[in-house]
Amino acid sequence: MGDSSFGRVIGVLTAPEKTFRAIKERPSWIVALLTLIIVGVGTYYLLSQRMDMAEVVRESIEQSGREMTEDQLEQALDFYEKFGAVFSMAAIIVGSPIFLLLGSLGLWVAVKLVGAELSFKQNWATFVHSQMPQVVASLLSLPAIFSREEFHFDDVKTGSILPSNLGQFAPEEAGPALISLLSSIDVFSIWTVVLLVIGMATVGRVKRGTAAAAVVTCWVLFILGKAGWAALFG
C-alpha cells in the first residue's frame, strides 16, 4: 500500500521508524483516528450485547462506595436502560478524539521542553498512529467476546477482557484506585509507549533517551491521575 494513510495504520506496527519518517514529511491522521473510533465502537457494541448492563450499573455504584436509596438506584438503572447505550457510543465517538487531543497536547509540551522540533500537527499525527496497539487489543478480544454468551461486571472491570494487564491479578478486595493502577500496566499500553518514544525521537529529532524520558513521565502522570480519579469517584 506504500505510504498511504491506510498503509500507515499497519506500517506503524510493522515498520514504525519508516512510518514515522513518512509522517514527519506528511502528517496525516484522519484514517488512523477513524480506525480507532470505528473499532472501539464496534467492540463496545458486541460486548454490550452480552452484558447485563443493569448489573454493571449496580455493581459499579456499589464498588464506588456511593450510597443510594433503592428508588435512586432504580431511577439510575431505568435511565441507563433507556439511554445508556446511546451515551456510551457518543462517549467513544466524541470523547475519544477529545481525550486523545488532550493527551497529545500534554505530550507535545513535554517533548518541546526537552528540545524536540515538531509542529503540533506532526505531534498529533504521531500520537494518533501510536495508538494502533489498542486496535490490535480490540481485534484480539473478538474471539473471547464471541466465545461467550454472557459477561459480568467482574469480567470487564479492569477495562479489558484480555489477560494483558496486571489488573487481572488484583485481589478481590482491591479498591478502584488499585484496580486502575494495575490495569494501566498493560502489554498494549506499553507497546503504545514504545511507539510514542520511537515516533517522538524520529519526528522531533531528539535522542531516544530524551524522548523516552518525556513520554514515560507523561505516561506515569497519566496512570497516577487515573488512579486518583478512581479513588475519588470510583
C-alpha positions in Angstrom: 0.0 0.0 0.0 3.1 2.3 0.1 2.9 5.5 2.0 -0.9 5.8 2.0 -3.0 6.8 5.0 -4.3 3.2 5.2 -0.8 1.8 4.9 0.4 3.8 7.8 -2.2 2.2 10.1 -0.4 -1.2 9.5 3.1 0.3 8.9 3.3 1.9 12.4 3.0 -1.6 13.8 5.4 -3.4 11.4 7.9 -0.7 10.4 7.5 2.2 12.9 10.6 4.2 12.1 9.9 4.2 8.3 6.2 5.1 9.0 7.1 7.9 11.4 9.6 9.3 8.9 6.8 9.5 6.4 4.5 11.1 9.0 7.2 13.7 9.6 7.0 14.7 5.9 3.2 14.4 5.5 1.4 14.3 8.9 -1.9 12.7 8.0 -4.1 11.4 10.8 -7.8 11.1 9.8 -7.8 7.4 8.7 -5.9 6.4 11.9 -8.4 8.3 14.1 -11.4 6.8 12.3 -9.9 3.4 12.7 -9.6 3.9 16.5 -13.2 5.1 16.7 -14.8 2.5 14.5 -13.0 -0.4 16.1 -13.8 1.0 19.6 -17.5 1.4 18.8 -17.8 -2.0 17.2 -16.1 -3.8 20.1 -18.2 -2.0 22.7 -21.4 -2.8 20.8 -20.5 -6.5 20.6 -19.6 -6.7 24.2 -22.6 -4.7 25.4 -24.9 -7.2 23.7 -23.5 -9.9 26.0 -23.7 -8.0 29.3 -26.5 -7.3 31.8 -26.0 -3.6 31.8 -28.3 -3.2 34.9 -25.9 -5.5 36.8 -22.9 -3.4 35.5 -24.5 -0.1 36.8 -25.5 -1.7 40.1 -22.0 -3.2 40.7 -20.2 0.0 39.7 -22.3 2.1 42.1 -21.7 -0.4 44.9 -18.0 -0.6 44.3 -17.6 3.1 44.1 -18.9 3.4 47.7 -21.6 5.8 46.8 -24.8 5.5 48.9 -28.1 5.5 47.0 -31.6 4.7 48.1 -33.4 1.9 46.3 -35.5 4.5 44.5 -32.4 6.4 43.3 -30.8 3.1 42.2 -33.9 2.1 40.2 -34.0 5.6 38.6 -30.4 5.2 37.6 -31.0 1.7 36.2 -34.1 2.9 34.3 -32.1 5.8 32.8 -29.3 3.6 31.7 -31.6 1.0 30.1 -33.1 3.8 28.0 -30.1 6.0 27.2 -27.0 4.2 28.4 -26.1 2.6 25.0 -26.5 6.0 23.2 -24.4 7.8 25.8 -21.7 5.2 25.7 -21.5 5.3 21.9 -21.4 9.1 22.0 -18.7 9.0 24.6 -16.5 6.9 22.3 -17.3 8.9 19.1 -16.9 12.3 20.7 -14.9 11.6 23.8 -12.1 9.6 22.2 -10.9 12.4 19.9 -11.1 14.9 22.8 -9.2 12.6 25.1 -6.5 11.9 22.5 -6.2 15.6 21.7 -5.6 16.5 25.4 -3.1 13.7 25.7 -1.3 14.8 22.5 -1.2 18.4 23.7 0.3 17.4 27.0 3.0 15.2 25.3 3.7 18.0 22.8 4.5 20.4 25.6 6.7 17.8 27.3 8.8 16.9 24.2 9.1 20.6 23.3 10.6 21.2 26.7 13.3 18.6 26.1 14.2 20.1 22.7 12.0 18.3 20.2 11.4 20.2 16.9 8.0 19.3 15.6 4.7 21.1 14.8 1.6 20.2 16.7 0.2 18.6 13.5 3.2 16.3 13.3 2.9 15.6 17.0 -0.9 14.9 16.7 -0.4 12.5 13.7 2.4 10.7 15.6 0.3 10.4 18.7 -2.8 9.1 16.9 -0.8 6.5 14.9 0.9 5.3 18.1 -2.4 4.2 19.5 -2.8 1.4 16.9 -1.8 -1.3 19.5 -5.2 -0.5 21.1 -6.8 -1.5 17.8 -4.9 -4.8 17.9 -6.1 -5.3 21.5 -9.7 -4.8 20.4 -9.4 -7.2 17.5 -7.8 -9.9 19.6 -10.6 -9.6 22.1 -13.2 -10.5 19.5 -12.7 -14.3 19.7 -13.2 -14.0 23.5 -16.4 -12.0 23.1 -17.9 -14.4 20.5 -16.9 -17.4 22.6 -19.2 -16.5 25.5 -22.9 -15.7 25.7 -22.7 -13.5 28.8 -20.2 -11.3 30.6 -20.4 -9.9 34.1 -19.0 -6.8 35.8 -16.1 -8.6 37.2 -15.1 -9.8 33.7 -14.5 -6.3 32.4 -13.8 -4.1 35.4 -10.1 -4.0 34.5 -11.0 -2.3 31.2 -10.1 -5.4 29.1 -11.3 -8.9 28.6 -7.9 -9.9 27.5 -5.4 -11.2 30.2 -3.0 -8.4 29.1 -2.7 -6.3 32.2 -1.9 -6.6 35.9 -5.5 -5.8 36.8 -6.2 -9.5 36.1 -4.3 -10.3 39.3 -5.9 -7.7 41.6 -7.2 -9.2 44.8 -11.0 -9.4 45.2 -10.9 -6.7 47.9 -8.9 -4.3 45.8 -10.4 -0.8 45.6 -11.0 1.2 42.4 -7.6 3.1 42.7 -5.6 -0.1 42.9 -7.5 -1.8 40.1 -7.0 1.3 37.9 -3.3 1.4 38.7 -2.7 -2.3 38.0 -4.9 -2.3 34.8 -2.8 0.5 33.4 0.3 -1.8 33.3 -0.8 -3.4 30.1 1.0 -5.0 27.3 -0.7 -2.9 24.7 -0.2 0.3 26.6 3.5 -0.4 26.9 3.6 -1.1 23.2 1.9 2.3 22.7 4.5 4.0 24.9 7.3 2.3 22.8 5.8 3.6 19.6 5.5 7.1 21.1 9.2 7.1 22.0 10.2 6.0 18.5 7.8 8.5 17.0 8.8 11.5 19.1 12.5 10.7 18.5 12.1 10.3 14.8 9.7 13.2 14.1 11.0 15.5 16.8 14.7 14.9 16.0 15.8 14.1 19.6 17.7 11.2 21.1 15.5 8.2 22.0 16.6 8.5 25.7 15.4 12.1 25.8 12.1 11.2 24.1 11.7 8.2 26.4 12.1 10.5 29.5 9.3 12.8 28.2 7.0 10.0 27.1 7.4 7.8 30.2 7.0 10.8 32.6 3.7 11.7 30.9 2.5 8.1 31.0 3.3 7.8 34.7 1.5 11.0 35.5 -1.5 9.8 33.4 -1.6 6.5 35.3 -1.4 8.2 38.7 -4.1 10.7 37.6 -6.4 7.8 36.6 -5.8 6.1 39.9 -6.5 9.3 41.8 -9.7 9.9 39.9 -10.8 6.3 40.6 -10.1 6.8 44.3 -12.3 9.9 44.4 -15.1 8.9 42.1 -14.9 5.2 41.8 
